């Protein structure tokens, strides 16, 4: 069981925590690489940002026509673009573990909502989806901002703003690519003979992944606040963090080499 949770932890977070331990040479290479480098980083961040993708998957899961998909994806995009751009440009910061914990809650909420949890367990209607997508979009954007602020953005205001916008453009490109895959998966599920049963299983699994993300972010916050206290076996815990550090550094080196 410990091995299972360790593997899930590494899978979920190898692509999320990728802004620590950047060398000065890598930072300078990013600044010298132009806006294209930030577009690339934005796209790869979204494509490996499992928390953002899981929430989006939950949002579009029961949408029956393309117009609704465009509507809610646009609302989500507006929300996360607002906080991503302005929080980063103005330097508004918060603990990224806590922000990502709220993002994990958004994943749990959507799986719970898709399985009619509010009606079945609380006897109330589901919250207005448009308002919830906008609200969580703002939070997801703040989460993206906390990561982007760990990257070198330069001192010149105009260049800094353009790098932020470029990163955001990359995020949207990554989101579109991910949406194509999601729609294909959902289309496949809807063709199954027992779609209703599979939809419940899928959304229960969505909640499980959200719960795992929540635990890991709270663990990250706890480890940051009290590094001497561990929730996991010490040996396993050490290996997970070592693997994450290696993956983070390799991510940046790989991105830089592709764009040189």
BAFI-3210 file (N, C-alpha, C; in Angstrom, 3 decimals, decimal comma, padded with zeros to 6 digits):
// residues 260
n [1|2|3|4|5|6|7|8|9|10|11|12|13|14|15|16|17|18|19|20|21|22|23|24|25|26|27|28|29|30|31|32|33|34|35|36|37|38|39|40|41|42|43|44|45|46|47|48|49|50|51|52|53|54|55|56|57|58|59|60|61|62|63|64|65|66|67|68|69|70|71|72|73|74|75|76|77|78|79|80|81|82|83|84|85|86|87|88|89|90|91|92|93|94|95|96|97|98|99|100|101|102|103|104|105|106|107|108|109|110|111|112|113|114|115|116|117|118|119|120|121|122|123|124|125|126|127|128|129|130|131|132|133|134|135|136|137|138|139|140|141|142|143|144|145|146|147|148|149|150|151|152|153|154|155|156|157|158|159|160|161|162|163|164|165|166|167|168|169|170|171|172|173|174|175|176|177|178|179|180|181|182|183|184|185|186|187|188|189|190|191|192|193|194|195|196|197|198|199|200|201|202|203|204|205|206|207|208|209|210|211|212|213|214|215|216|217|218|219|220|221|222|223|224|225|226|227|228|229|230|231|232|233|234|235|236|237|238|239|240|241|242|243|244|245|246|247|248|249|250|251|252|253|254|255|256|257|258|259|260]
n.u [000,831|001,964|003,841|002,132|000,823|003,061|003,906|001,688|001,883|004,343|003,683|001,613|002,860|005,294|005,159|004,122|005,518|007,786|009,586|011,618|015,044|016,379|019,122|021,385|022,350|020,397|018,242|019,104|019,252|016,577|015,599|016,988|015,948|013,608|010,056|008,940|009,971|008,621|006,030|006,240|006,859|004,499|002,622|003,610|003,453|000,674|-000,089|001,092|-000,027|-001,820|-003,866|-005,269|-006,184|-007,745|-009,869|-010,988|-011,712|-013,732|-015,586|-016,449|-017,521|-020,268|-021,358|-023,364|-023,279|-021,229|-021,254|-021,810|-019,512|-017,554|-018,498|-018,200|-015,512|-014,422|-015,244|-013,791|-011,235|-011,156|-011,341|-008,952|-007,031|-007,214|-006,333|-003,846|-002,369|-002,575|-002,023|000,561|001,944|001,610|002,836|001,519|001,384|001,072|001,052|002,000|001,405|-000,922|-002,695|-002,761|-003,905|-006,528|-007,207|-007,117|-009,346|-011,272|-011,291|-012,228|-014,749|-015,978|-016,115|-017,757|-020,041|-020,755|-021,607|-024,008|-023,891|-024,588|-027,367|-028,067|-026,880|-027,124|-029,522|-029,926|-029,809|-027,284|-024,495|-024,489|-023,159|-021,781|-020,941|-019,353|-017,345|-016,141|-015,265|-013,512|-011,814|-010,502|-009,052|-007,477|-005,941|-004,501|-002,996|-001,403|-000,050|001,507|003,421|004,561|005,710|007,978|009,743|012,275|011,503|012,428|013,287|012,322|009,255|007,508|008,616|008,437|005,642|004,970|006,213|004,700|002,160|002,818|003,375|000,801|-000,541|000,673|-000,323|-003,021|-002,800|-001,836|-004,044|-006,061|-005,037|-005,124|-007,863|-008,838|-008,035|-009,431|-012,136|-012,261|-011,912|-014,185|-016,184|-015,767|-016,424|-019,140|-020,204|-020,217|-021,971|-022,902|-022,889|-023,795|-023,074|-020,296|-019,752|-020,200|-018,185|-015,949|-016,127|-015,997|-013,396|-012,204|-012,703|-011,152|-008,541|-008,438|-008,544|-006,121|-004,354|-004,958|-004,090|-001,333|-000,581|-001,163|000,593|002,970|002,850|002,936|005,421|007,008|006,549|007,143|009,676|010,840|008,892|007,357|004,911|005,086|006,856|010,258|012,439|011,183|009,901|012,080|013,183|011,145|011,153|013,758|013,613|011,718|013,125|015,185|013,642|012,501|014,741|015,653|013,457|013,623|016,121|015,640|013,581|014,948|016,932|015,410|014,492|016,633]
n.v [-001,211|001,229|001,521|001,826|004,320|005,927|005,725|006,862|009,427|010,297|010,209|012,113|014,454|014,831|016,377|018,754|020,225|022,143|024,287|024,748|025,027|026,074|026,739|029,563|029,890|028,607|030,287|032,676|031,775|031,380|033,999|035,056|033,626|034,587|035,278|032,968|030,849|031,043|030,635|027,964|026,835|027,451|025,911|023,276|023,173|023,258|020,888|019,019|019,623|018,129|018,663|020,912|019,872|017,682|018,929|020,376|018,262|017,125|019,221|019,305|016,829|015,980|017,666|018,211|019,313|020,975|023,739|024,302|023,255|025,021|027,359|026,963|026,312|028,668|030,428|029,366|029,834|032,651|033,224|031,994|033,327|035,990|036,076|034,832|036,588|039,197|038,791|037,808|039,895|041,995|040,928|039,515|037,228|033,913|031,024|028,347|025,667|025,675|027,012|025,175|023,103|023,984|023,956|021,211|020,553|021,577|019,692|017,447|018,442|018,637|015,994|014,941|016,510|015,749|013,172|013,629|014,318|016,458|016,529|013,895|013,474|015,816|016,889|019,163|021,507|021,390|023,643|026,675|026,079|027,772|029,949|028,585|027,491|029,835|030,941|028,923|028,954|031,399|030,776|028,632|030,047|031,660|029,719|028,948|031,319|031,447|029,552|030,600|032,926|032,008|031,764|033,339|036,617|039,059|042,608|044,815|046,367|046,189|044,040|042,056|041,877|040,950|038,449|037,174|037,184|035,632|033,173|032,647|032,402|030,076|028,329|028,272|027,088|024,568|023,773|023,563|021,472|019,417|019,321|018,257|015,590|014,886|015,176|013,185|010,911|011,098|010,928|008,307|006,928|007,492|005,912|003,428|000,522|000,513|003,224|004,927|003,590|003,484|006,188|006,905|005,432|006,619|009,274|008,852|007,973|010,309|011,912|010,489|010,902|013,665|013,791|012,535|014,406|016,543|015,545|015,300|017,941|019,148|017,703|018,640|021,313|020,932|019,716|021,771|023,643|022,246|020,522|018,418|016,662|013,851|012,347|010,006|006,900|007,241|006,603|006,115|008,579|010,327|009,444|010,075|012,902|013,370|012,299|014,039|016,478|015,914|015,459|017,989|019,647|018,404|018,848|021,616|021,786|020,208|021,664|024,026|023,088|022,266|024,623|026,069]
n.w [000,000|000,797|-001,217|-003,415|-002,891|-002,902|-005,580|-006,884|-005,850|-006,961|-009,682|-009,898|-009,134|-010,359|-012,627|-011,750|-009,788|-010,784|-010,596|-008,865|-007,789|-010,074|-012,058|-012,248|-014,799|-016,348|-015,816|-017,019|-019,631|-020,187|-020,089|-022,231|-024,281|-025,373|-025,996|-027,001|-025,579|-023,165|-023,974|-024,691|-022,174|-020,788|-022,204|-021,803|-019,060|-018,590|-019,873|-018,252|-015,904|-013,850|-011,991|-012,986|-015,424|-014,625|-013,276|-015,404|-017,057|-015,505|-015,604|-018,300|-018,648|-018,664|-020,530|-023,312|-025,872|-028,326|-028,175|-025,482|-024,331|-025,352|-024,158|-021,309|-021,087|-022,017|-019,984|-017,847|-018,848|-018,991|-016,258|-015,150|-016,607|-015,826|-013,081|-013,370|-015,049|-013,809|-011,046|-011,209|-012,536|-010,712|-008,566|-006,545|-003,996|-002,585|-000,448|-002,366|-001,995|-000,445|-002,154|-004,255|-002,876|-002,582|-005,257|-005,668|-004,153|-005,841|-007,852|-006,486|-005,790|-008,365|-009,302|-007,304|-007,667|-010,292|-009,840|-008,677|-005,975|-004,263|-004,384|-003,643|-001,111|000,395|-000,241|-001,789|-004,563|-007,097|-006,988|-008,965|-012,078|-013,852|-012,261|-010,422|-012,042|-012,953|-010,496|-009,519|-011,675|-011,344|-009,053|-009,974|-011,814|-010,074|-008,870|-011,052|-011,319|-008,972|-009,569|-011,912|-010,952|-009,788|-011,781|-013,847|-014,757|-015,484|-015,218|-016,599|-017,146|-019,393|-020,891|-018,972|-018,683|-021,251|-021,232|-019,299|-020,523|-022,737|-021,522|-020,619|-023,064|-023,946|-022,013|-022,769|-025,293|-024,577|-023,104|-025,062|-026,638|-024,745|-024,318|-026,711|-026,516|-024,181|-024,994|-026,892|-025,266|-023,595|-025,522|-026,353|-023,980|-023,795|-025,747|-024,728|-023,590|-020,966|-020,006|-017,926|-015,575|-015,946|-015,964|-013,312|-012,051|-013,222|-012,270|-009,539|-009,414|-010,227|-007,997|-006,169|-007,179|-006,868|-004,097|-003,451|-004,555|-002,864|-000,353|-000,870|-001,383|001,059|002,575|001,432|002,270|005,039|005,239|004,388|006,385|008,760|008,495|009,873|010,579|009,280|007,152|005,832|005,335|006,146|004,400|001,889|001,595|001,348|-001,073|-002,888|-002,865|-003,772|-006,352|-007,435|-007,413|-009,249|-011,558|-011,916|-012,509|-014,838|-016,490|-017,047|-018,291|-020,529|-021,791|-022,378|-024,156|-026,340|-027,365|-028,130]
ca.u [000,000|002,857|004,425|001,082|000,656|004,290|003,877|000,682|002,448|005,343|003,005|000,840|003,618|006,522|004,960|003,539|006,509|008,946|010,187|012,629|016,392|016,818|020,448|021,459|022,539|019,087|017,429|019,550|018,885|015,150|015,435|017,556|015,261|012,461|008,714|008,623|010,336|007,569|004,875|006,524|006,731|003,079|001,954|004,037|002,935|-000,725|-000,187|001,516|-000,734|-002,922|-004,970|-006,058|-006,812|-008,782|-011,031|-011,575|-012,335|-014,990|-016,512|-017,022|-017,892|-021,676|-021,825|-023,860|-023,020|-019,965|-021,465|-021,651|-018,088|-016,879|-018,961|-017,613|-014,053|-014,133|-015,388|-012,627|-010,072|-011,214|-011,017|-007,539|-006,182|-007,249|-005,444|-002,494|-001,684|-002,489|-001,327|001,986|002,498|001,604|003,616|000,665|001,841|000,481|001,712|001,506|000,837|-002,299|-003,485|-002,950|-004,835|-007,874|-007,404|-007,453|-010,742|-012,129|-011,389|-013,136|-016,087|-016,584|-016,482|-018,894|-021,178|-021,138|-022,319|-025,198|-023,644|-025,313|-028,770|-028,223|-026,391|-027,509|-030,879|-029,941|-029,373|-025,858|-024,176|-024,508|-021,911|-021,071|-020,285|-018,322|-016,229|-015,450|-014,587|-012,367|-010,889|-009,683|-008,123|-006,509|-005,024|-003,610|-002,050|-000,442|000,755|002,508|004,514|005,220|006,510|009,251|010,587|012,821|010,638|013,108|012,961|011,591|007,815|006,904|009,100|007,851|004,237|004,913|006,559|003,530|001,145|003,301|003,136|-000,643|-000,865|001,100|-001,302|-004,239|-002,467|-001,821|-005,418|-006,766|-004,532|-005,654|-009,310|-009,064|-007,897|-010,535|-013,383|-012,171|-012,139|-015,586|-016,969|-015,622|-017,178|-020,576|-020,604|-020,257|-023,335|-023,266|-022,253|-024,170|-022,234|-018,923|-019,632|-020,066|-016,842|-014,987|-016,174|-015,465|-011,941|-011,840|-012,661|-009,994|-007,341|-008,475|-008,205|-004,683|-003,712|-005,143|-003,186|000,050|-000,332|-001,126|001,874|003,997|002,774|003,409|006,861|007,628|006,429|007,819|010,361|011,255|007,753|007,019|003,718|005,374|008,087|011,357|013,219|010,339|009,682|013,307|013,337|010,151|011,623|014,940|013,158|011,065|014,164|015,847|012,686|012,351|015,915|015,667|012,398|014,106|017,203|015,027|012,873|015,938|017,617|014,486|014,228|017,887]
ca.v [000,000|002,391|001,641|002,348|005,749|006,597|005,800|007,870|010,734|010,656|010,434|013,338|015,658|014,993|017,423|019,958|021,003|022,204|025,609|024,869|024,599|026,477|027,348|030,920|029,759|028,295|031,502|033,600|031,187|031,644|035,419|035,294|032,806|035,268|034,902|031,610|029,930|031,113|029,950|026,525|026,467|027,505|024,752|022,047|023,205|022,859|019,485|018,189|020,109|017,186|019,237|021,744|019,017|016,871|019,793|020,652|017,010|017,025|020,259|019,015|015,419|015,782|018,672|017,433|019,888|021,696|025,127|024,345|023,036|026,293|028,331|026,760|026,401|030,101|030,997|028,902|030,517|034,048|033,227|031,744|034,330|037,218|035,984|034,494|037,770|040,333|038,413|037,695|041,221|042,816|040,246|039,039|035,878|033,110|029,722|027,583|024,399|025,909|027,301|023,910|022,299|024,440|023,440|019,794|020,526|021,824|018,407|016,627|019,017|018,355|014,585|014,808|017,145|014,920|011,995|014,140|014,234|017,490|016,118|012,614|013,485|017,026|017,258|020,511|021,583|021,650|025,069|027,140|025,634|028,899|030,695|027,735|027,397|031,127|031,077|028,018|029,417|032,429|030,104|027,906|031,047|032,064|028,613|029,089|032,507|031,138|028,838|031,489|033,901|031,392|031,807|034,675|037,401|040,295|043,826|045,752|046,114|045,748|042,699|041,174|041,671|040,117|037,077|036,632|036,930|034,505|031,975|032,419|031,887|028,684|027,592|028,063|026,109|023,278|023,442|023,136|020,136|018,480|019,212|017,339|014,239|014,677|014,993|011,861|009,930|011,189|010,394|006,852|006,438|007,620|004,852|002,165|000,054|000,876|004,519|005,476|002,953|003,920|007,597|006,936|004,935|007,637|010,435|008,423|007,975|011,724|012,340|009,839|011,620|014,967|013,565|012,280|015,700|017,323|015,006|015,597|019,378|019,400|017,152|019,585|022,474|020,483|019,476|023,092|024,315|021,440|019,476|017,286|015,767|013,178|011,527|008,755|006,219|008,178|006,237|006,373|010,018|010,934|009,101|010,835|014,276|013,355|012,088|015,268|017,473|015,525|015,673|019,427|020,169|017,844|019,530|022,893|021,568|019,687|022,776|024,943|022,486|022,213|025,960|026,730]
ca.w [000,000|000,818|-002,554|-004,298|-002,651|-003,331|-007,041|-007,240|-005,509|-007,963|-010,957|-009,866|-008,836|-011,134|-013,625|-011,176|-009,066|-011,657|-010,623|-007,823|-008,115|-011,409|-012,006|-012,790|-016,249|-016,924|-015,715|-018,054|-020,924|-020,378|-020,406|-023,560|-025,273|-025,956|-025,542|-027,433|-024,492|-022,156|-024,568|-024,556|-020,761|-020,446|-022,803|-021,129|-017,693|-018,618|-020,272|-017,122|-014,717|-013,708|-011,227|-013,900|-016,435|-013,982|-013,061|-016,715|-017,479|-014,774|-016,061|-019,620|-018,720|-019,013|-021,486|-024,448|-027,191|-028,454|-027,759|-024,026|-024,047|-025,632|-023,163|-019,982|-021,219|-022,122|-018,639|-017,089|-019,412|-018,536|-014,834|-014,813|-017,267|-015,014|-011,921|-013,824|-015,572|-012,893|-009,806|-011,518|-012,853|-009,498|-007,533|-005,449|-003,709|-001,515|-000,377|-003,512|-001,539|-000,008|-003,350|-004,967|-002,078|-002,967|-006,614|-005,485|-003,703|-007,011|-008,550|-005,673|-005,952|-009,670|-009,331|-006,391|-008,337|-011,439|-009,327|-007,992|-004,539|-003,521|-004,317|-002,951|000,270|001,116|-000,621|-002,363|-005,948|-007,313|-007,187|-010,352|-012,697|-014,457|-011,190|-009,830|-012,992|-012,921|-009,203|-009,485|-012,697|-010,711|-008,135|-010,797|-012,360|-008,989|-008,738|-012,154|-011,037|-007,945|-010,242|-012,863|-010,216|-009,427|-012,980|-014,115|-015,636|-015,851|-014,465|-017,445|-016,981|-020,654|-021,201|-017,966|-019,042|-022,453|-020,848|-018,595|-021,545|-023,542|-020,717|-020,627|-024,399|-023,924|-021,196|-023,570|-026,331|-023,896|-022,721|-026,276|-026,980|-023,752|-024,537|-027,831|-025,970|-023,243|-025,738|-027,501|-024,193|-023,181|-026,641|-026,283|-022,824|-024,060|-026,665|-024,003|-023,305|-019,589|-019,788|-016,627|-014,564|-016,167|-015,582|-011,851|-011,734|-013,654|-011,382|-008,248|-009,574|-010,260|-006,596|-005,539|-007,600|-006,206|-002,696|-003,408|-004,769|-001,639|000,663|-001,206|-001,213|002,502|003,018|001,008|003,170|006,351|005,124|004,272|007,680|009,785|007,724|010,696|010,746|008,031|007,149|005,152|005,682|005,912|003,218|000,722|001,543|000,838|-002,480|-003,654|-003,028|-004,615|-007,732|-007,874|-007,697|-010,502|-012,654|-012,115|-013,193|-016,195|-017,238|-017,526|-019,246|-021,755|-022,431|-022,930|-025,306|-027,470|-027,896|-028,515]
c.u [000,868|003,472|003,426|000,936|001,897|004,320|002,879|001,212|003,444|004,707|002,321|001,708|004,914|006,390|004,458|004,597|007,766|009,562|011,234|014,001|016,850|018,171|020,401|021,625|021,219|018,179|017,796|019,172|017,419|014,908|015,924|016,763|014,046|011,137|008,324|008,918|009,234|006,263|005,034|006,330|005,274|002,330|002,321|003,542|001,469|-000,873|000,280|000,854|-001,991|-004,116|-005,871|-006,846|-007,930|-010,042|-011,748|-012,296|-013,687|-016,034|-017,198|-017,628|-019,334|-022,223|-022,146|-023,602|-021,783|-020,088|-021,290|-020,193|-017,315|-017,224|-018,224|-016,089|-013,630|-014,221|-014,190|-011,368|-010,016|-010,795|-009,539|-006,604|-006,105|-006,238|-004,014|-001,740|-001,491|-001,786|000,173|002,609|002,607|002,377|002,801|000,971|001,036|001,220|001,144|000,942|-000,626|-003,206|-003,775|-003,857|-006,285|-008,200|-007,768|-008,902|-011,697|-012,320|-012,362|-014,575|-016,727|-016,958|-017,709|-020,162|-021,673|-021,898|-023,535|-025,080|-024,432|-026,777|-028,944|-027,863|-026,862|-028,922|-030,992|-029,490|-027,860|-025,625|-024,181|-023,155|-021,107|-020,292|-019,133|-017,096|-015,430|-014,641|-013,349|-011,348|-009,951|-008,634|-007,062|-005,481|-004,029|-002,562|-000,985|000,500|001,840|003,689|005,294|006,121|007,831|010,228|011,153|011,943|011,273|012,603|012,160|010,109|007,171|007,323|008,534|006,402|004,113|005,287|005,387|002,436|001,542|003,083|001,655|-001,108|-000,487|000,154|-002,552|-003,991|-002,470|-003,214|-006,219|-006,341|-005,089|-007,152|-009,641|-009,024|-009,066|-011,847|-013,415|-012,474|-013,603|-016,503|-016,932|-016,463|-018,681|-021,098|-020,690|-021,692|-023,805|-022,601|-022,556|-023,295|-020,784|-018,719|-019,480|-018,671|-015,794|-014,956|-015,790|-013,935|-011,415|-011,740|-011,454|-008,701|-007,273|-008,082|-006,708|-003,895|-003,794|-004,179|-001,736|000,372|-000,290|000,161|003,020|004,033|003,313|004,915|007,616|007,651|007,212|008,525|010,777|010,130|007,368|005,764|003,974|006,629|009,278|012,138|012,453|010,157|010,890|013,462|012,369|010,664|012,870|014,555|012,492|012,096|014,863|014,945|012,534|013,518|015,981|014,631|012,928|015,213|016,651|014,335|013,863|016,605|016,723|014,325|015,510|018,153]
c.v [001,266|002,632|002,253|003,853|006,532|006,771|006,837|009,268|011,198|010,964|011,783|014,574|015,829|016,110|018,725|020,841|021,150|023,590|025,800|024,490|024,936|027,166|028,755|030,891|029,480|029,521|032,485|033,103|031,433|033,088|035,735|034,589|033,451|034,702|033,482|030,595|029,892|030,500|028,441|026,057|026,475|026,296|023,461|022,004|022,768|021,378|018,534|018,625|019,292|017,779|020,089|020,874|018,165|017,698|020,059|019,422|016,832|018,012|019,855|017,607|015,200|016,857|017,984|018,039|020,773|023,141|025,273|024,141|024,338|027,315|028,176|026,772|027,862|030,774|030,626|029,640|031,970|034,134|033,040|032,740|035,610|037,139|035,634|035,752|038,837|039,989|038,320|039,071|042,092|042,162|039,807|037,561|035,227|031,780|028,807|026,226|024,570|026,233|026,010|022,958|022,680|023,949|021,956|019,643|020,762|020,536|017,489|017,118|018,591|016,895|014,313|015,363|016,298|013,670|012,372|014,047|015,246|017,103|014,873|012,669|014,693|017,497|018,668|020,450|021,829|023,149|025,420|026,876|026,801|029,683|029,888|027,623|028,695|031,274|030,185|028,367|030,481|031,803|029,326|028,876|031,532|030,980|028,658|030,259|032,219|030,389|029,783|032,494|033,327|031,379|033,220|035,414|038,724|041,488|044,828|045,401|045,581|044,321|041,669|040,848|040,747|038,667|036,407|036,268|035,734|033,186|031,617|031,877|030,409|027,804|027,281|027,054|024,705|022,817|022,930|021,723|019,080|018,260|018,241|015,899|013,923|014,389|013,632|010,782|009,911|010,631|008,862|006,277|006,461|006,538|003,493|001,809|000,489|002,201|005,086|004,903|003,417|005,377|007,733|006,492|005,995|008,813|010,094|008,423|009,407|012,268|011,754|010,570|013,000|014,854|013,305|013,580|016,559|016,862|015,402|017,084|019,745|018,843|018,090|020,803|022,126|020,287|020,792|023,793|023,599|020,275|018,267|016,277|015,183|012,343|010,149|008,121|007,071|007,874|006,548|007,862|010,720|010,674|009,880|012,248|014,353|013,193|013,337|016,322|017,180|015,810|017,152|020,006|019,673|018,505|020,809|022,727|021,092|020,805|023,733|024,384|022,446|023,565|026,703|026,570]
c.w [000,000|-000,556|-003,522|-004,137|-003,067|-004,844|-007,521|-006,985|-006,555|-009,305|-010,983|-009,775|-009,597|-012,156|-013,062|-010,540|-009,909|-011,715|-009,541|-008,385|-009,519|-011,281|-012,601|-014,307|-016,948|-016,902|-016,824|-019,438|-021,225|-020,777|-021,817|-024,660|-025,906|-025,471|-025,936|-026,338|-023,434|-022,677|-024,407|-023,118|-020,317|-020,958|-022,077|-019,695|-017,656|-018,948|-019,177|-015,819|-014,475|-012,959|-012,125|-014,888|-015,839|-013,736|-014,380|-017,257|-016,797|-015,259|-017,359|-019,709|-019,184|-019,953|-022,816|-025,817|-027,159|-027,986|-026,241|-023,618|-024,228|-024,562|-021,844|-020,015|-021,318|-020,759|-017,772|-017,537|-018,959|-017,071|-014,569|-015,488|-016,438|-013,877|-012,323|-014,228|-014,502|-011,584|-010,041|-011,746|-011,599|-008,355|-006,337|-005,209|-002,591|-001,511|-001,458|-003,109|-001,130|-001,196|-004,107|-004,199|-002,403|-004,375|-006,558|-005,021|-004,871|-007,813|-007,811|-005,839|-007,264|-009,805|-008,474|-007,035|-009,504|-011,025|-008,491|-006,474|-003,728|-003,341|-003,447|-001,475|001,080|000,774|-001,170|-003,819|-006,016|-007,453|-008,673|-011,015|-013,262|-013,398|-010,581|-010,745|-013,010|-011,639|-009,129|-010,570|-012,142|-009,792|-008,914|-011,398|-011,321|-008,741|-009,826|-011,898|-010,005|-008,545|-011,160|-012,145|-009,724|-010,608|-013,152|-015,119|-016,059|-015,057|-015,280|-017,455|-018,254|-020,987|-020,222|-018,318|-020,254|-022,158|-020,134|-019,591|-022,407|-022,807|-020,738|-021,979|-024,482|-023,133|-022,010|-024,698|-025,737|-023,528|-023,918|-026,675|-026,021|-023,949|-025,664|-027,340|-025,036|-023,965|-026,422|-026,459|-023,780|-024,261|-026,645|-025,141|-023,090|-024,998|-025,973|-023,627|-021,923|-019,211|-018,403|-015,522|-014,700|-015,779|-014,065|-011,425|-012,056|-012,691|-009,949|-008,294|-009,626|-008,834|-005,870|-005,892|-006,960|-004,743|-002,532|-003,606|-003,515|-000,553|000,390|-001,055|000,269|003,103|002,653|001,913|004,547|006,334|005,045|005,630|008,780|009,108|008,537|010,910|009,397|008,186|006,554|005,716|005,253|004,643|001,941|000,503|000,939|-000,654|-003,357|-003,907|-003,886|-006,078|-008,280|-008,255|-009,014|-011,693|-012,966|-012,912|-014,634|-017,080|-017,853|-018,558|-020,583|-022,514|-023,090|-024,177|-026,533|-028,141|-028,288|-030,008]
res [x|x|x|x|x|x|x|x|x|x|x|x|x|x|x|x|x|x|x|x|x|x|x|x|x|x|x|x|x|x|x|x|x|x|x|x|x|x|x|x|x|x|x|x|x|x|x|x|x|x|x|x|x|x|x|x|x|x|x|x|x|x|x|x|x|x|x|x|x|x|x|x|x|x|x|x|x|x|x|x|x|x|x|x|x|x|x|x|x|x|x|x|x|x|x|x|x|x|x|x|x|x|x|x|x|x|x|x|x|x|x|x|x|x|x|x|x|x|x|x|x|x|x|x|x|x|x|x|x|x|x|x|x|x|x|x|x|x|x|x|x|x|x|x|x|x|x|x|x|x|x|x|x|x|x|x|x|x|x|x|x|x|x|x|x|x|x|x|x|x|x|x|x|x|x|x|x|x|x|x|x|x|x|x|x|x|x|x|x|x|x|x|x|x|x|x|x|x|x|x|x|x|x|x|x|x|x|x|x|x|x|x|x|x|x|x|x|x|x|x|x|x|x|x|x|x|x|x|x|x|x|x|x|x|x|x|x|x|x|x|x|x|x|x|x|x|x|x|x|x|x|x|x|x|x|x|x|x|x|x]
***
